[in-house]
Amino acid sequence: MKMVQTPDQYIFIHDAILESVTCGDTQITVSDLRHRVKKMNSRYPITGLNTFQKEFEVLEQVSPKPDQVRRDVAIRFHQKNRSMDYAPPDKHRVPLKGEHPDYINAV
């Protein structure tokens, strides 16, 4: 039995493992949310940054840069977007069924 069958699946698994190793456990339970937010607002004495800012720096490391994401379809149908600032990436685009063109900006 083959578990991973396509290059995209290998890429997904690699990215998921990289994110897990880089970010660690980011799960917060509802009962712990208030305490966790209060703790995350406190600043590190050496850097002056709070935990939100530190986590954002880590998130920037594992997230693709805007210029690395393909938006060819959104650019082709630019007149259907209110703003190109929020154009959907081709990989996550929601196509309309039975419509031509099948483009909608569902971001």
Residue pairs with C-beta under 8 A, 6 or more apart in sequence:
4 10
4 13
15 62
18 62
19 62
22 58
22 61
22 62
23 55
23 58
23 59
23 62
26 55
28 36
39 51
40 50
40 51
40 52
40 55
41 50
41 51
41 52
42 50
42 51
43 49
43 50
44 50
44 51
44 54
47 54
69 89
69 91
70 89
70 90
70 91
71 87
71 88
71 89
71 90
72 90
73 88
73 90
73 93
73 103
74 81
74 84
74 87
74 88
74 90
74 93
74 103
74 105
75 84
75 87
76 103
77 101
77 103
78 84
80 103
80 104
80 105
81 87
81 105
82 105
86 105
86 107
87 105
87 107
88 94
88 105
88 106
88 107
93 103
93 106
94 104
94 106
95 102
95 103
95 104
96 102
96 103
96 104
